[in-house]
Amino acid sequence: MEEDYIKEIGEDEKEKLNDVDYLTGVPLPNDILLYAVHVCAPYAAVQSYKYWVKIIPGTTKKGKR
């Protein structure tokens, strides 16, 4: 591997992975994105994510449509 911080895992470790282990907030350029998962978290927690949207209150009053 070109990057030192990326290591390949063995077959026995791959069998132990569950679906949550495949999720990432920062996909690599060669990753293929199949799905997106909505995450609601504090701004500080999602700052490092590649894609995020900051939700702010609108101008309508509470209870109005």
C-alpha positions, 0 to 999 in steps of 0.5 A, spaced: 500 500 500 502 507 498 499 510 504 502 508 511 496 508 515 492 503 511 493 496 512 490 490 509 486 485 514 486 478 514 481 473 512 479 471 519 478 479 521 474 480 515 469 474 517 468 478 524 466 484 521 459 487 521 455 492 517 457 497 521 464 496 520 464 498 513 461 505 514 465 511 514 464 519 514 470 520 510 470 515 503 477 515 499 477 517 492 477 510 490 471 508 494 465 506 491 459 509 494 453 505 494 448 508 499 448 514 504 446 514 511 443 520 515 446 522 521 444 527 526 450 529 530 453 535 534 457 539 529 464 538 532 462 530 531 461 531 523 466 536 522 471 531 519 466 528 514 467 529 507 459 531 506 455 534 511 449 539 511 448 544 517 441 545 519 439 551 522 432 553 524 427 557 519 423 563 519 417 560 520 414 560 527 413 553 531 407 550 530 406 553 523 406 550 516 
